[in-house]
Amino acid sequence: MTPKAAVSPRGRARPVTGVVLALLAAWYLAALLGNWNGAADALARAGATPDAARIAAATMAQERPVVPAPHQVFSELSRSIVGVPLGSKRNLLTHAWVTLSATLTGFAIGALLGIALAIAIVHLRSVEASLMPWIVASQTVPILAVAPIIIVALGAAGVTGLLPKAVIAAYLCFFPVTVGMVKGLNAPDRLQRDLMRTYSASRPQVLTRLRWPAALPYLFASLKIAVAASLVGTIVAELPTGAQAGLGARLLAGSYYGQTVQIWAALIAASVLSALLVQAIGLAEAATARALGTQPAGSAR
């Protein structure tokens, strides 16, 4: 079989560009339809003739639109990042850093906890029978119900600031890591494990030389899910506390004052931050694969 020709960067960029343009078109259409009645009413109250052209133009320039147009959101992003001094409470990067700090702390706690639980589950059947049902059941409780309880409980114990948000982030992200690592650590088949026992390998040796390398693709796949879940947990944790900083605080302030453009800008910032975190995990996976002389999962075609 002849090898497939390598896809050029231009060939890879075309589908992405097409999707982005389609999303922008759908977004503008949603803004047009969502703001139509409000723009028509505003023109009528101002005494202007509410013809279709004027209404369509007004839907793209409302101060507090139901659905902000893309150019309004990007203008708000530019104003709150470039037009405001860094460190100011109005600078979106300052809020993003506050959220990122708690996200990374919670992600580290949750990932380590998930890996430790997975190792215990794989090696101890009693732990699997006793803990696994509770681990699954823990994810059935809505995070919006759990977050205030955790924050109040930790606040009563004198723990405030970054740690309560990190705990909630860890609560969301430990589950995919646990499940993924259990699957990965059990990936080697029985023949491989029996061969290690034939060589009188101890449990730590089987773990480090057989199970762990086999589990790495599962680990990185679960970490990508976990880091995004950790960001969601941090933002949710910032909502019930009335936080003064963080992307959750920006969302809350925007909802209080009806600043829908500010809300959408904070959402876009959170989406970009999540994408960057997932990309960072992907780069770490590629670097690990190069160091081990293997191929990253999903790279083969």
Sequence and secondary structure as in RCSB ss.txt:
>XXXX:A:sequence
MTPKAAVSPRGRARPVTGVVLALLAAWYLAALLGNWNGAADALARAGATPDAARIAAATMAQERPVVPAPHQVFS
ELSRSIVGVPLGSKRNLLTHAWVTLSATLTGFAIGALLGIALAIAIVHLRSVEASLMPWIVASQTVPILAVAPII
IVALGAAGVTGLLPKAVIAAYLCFFPVTVGMVKGLNAPDRLQRDLMRTYSASRPQVLTRLRWPAALPYLFASLKI
AVAASLVGTIVAELPTGAQAGLGARLLAGSYYGQTVQIWAALIAASVLSALLVQAIGLAEAATARALGTQPAGSA
R
>XXXX:A:secstr
        HHHHHHHHHHHHHHHHHHHHHHHHHHHHHHHHHHHHHTT    HHHHHHHHTS SS SS  HHHHHH
HHHHHHTSS TTSTT HHHHHHHHHHHHHHHHHHHHHHHHHHHHHHHH HHHHHHHHHHHHHHTTS HHHHHHHH
HHHHHHTT  THHHHHHHHHHHHHHHHHHHHHHHHT S HHHHHHHHHTT  HHHHIIIIIHHHHHHHHHHHHHH
HHHHHHHHHHHHHTTTT SSSHHHHHHHHHHTT HHHHHHHHHHHHHHHHHHHHHHHHHHHHHHHHHT   TT  
 
